[in-house]
């Protein structure tokens, strides 16, 4: 399920297709953000924008590891 959370999150946040996430990006999200997503947005399933809305509302509560991971992935997507 986490794979879908990460893909939904980044697909909503980025112009790039979710299928373009590298394995290292997926692993970094799993390692650094899984707990944040589960704690900050429990029970919210990806796919209808609710997870993205929740994370956006609580982005100031993300762990530094998760924030850094997302920022790094987003920076790579923009270049």
N, C-alpha and C positions, 0 to 999 in steps of 0.2 A: 504494500500500500504506500510506503514512503516514496517509492520511485515515482508514483503518480502525483504525490504532493509536490515533490520537487519539480517535476516536469510542468505541472499546472501552474506553480508559482512563477517559474521562469518564463513560461510561455506567455503568461499574462503580463509579465514585467518587461519583456524584451521583444524586439521586432523579429529576432531570429527564431527560427523554428525550433521547437522543443527537441526534435529528433537530432538536432545538431549539437546537443550537449555532449561533450566528451565524457568518456568513462571517468576520467579523473575529476571532472566537475560534478558528476553524479555522486561519486564517492565522497567528495568534499562536502557536498550538501548533506548527504546522509550522516557523515561523521560530525558535522558542525551545526546542523540546523534541525535535525529530527526532534530532539528534545524541545527546542523552542517552539516548533510548530505544534507539537503535541500538548505542551503546557499552555501556550498562549491561545490556541484555537482548537481546543479539544472537540472531537466529534464533528468537525466541519470537513465534509468530503470535497475533494477538488472537482472542478469541472464546470461549475456554474458561476464562478467569480467570487463566491463567498469567502473562500480561503484567502484569496488575494486581498479582498477588502479587509479581512480580519488582520492579516499581517501588516497591511498598510496602516491600519489604525494603531497597531501595537509595535510599530517598527522601532520606537524608542526603547522598547523593553527587550529587544532581541539581544542575545549574548554578543559579546564583542567578536567571538569566533564566527558566529553565524553572519553578523553584519559584514565582517571583512570578507567572508566567503562570497556572499551575494554581491558585494561591491566589486570584487575581483572578477567574478563571472560576467557581470554587467559591463565592466570596462572592456573585457575581451570581446564581447558581443558588439560593442560600438566601434571597435577598430577594424 
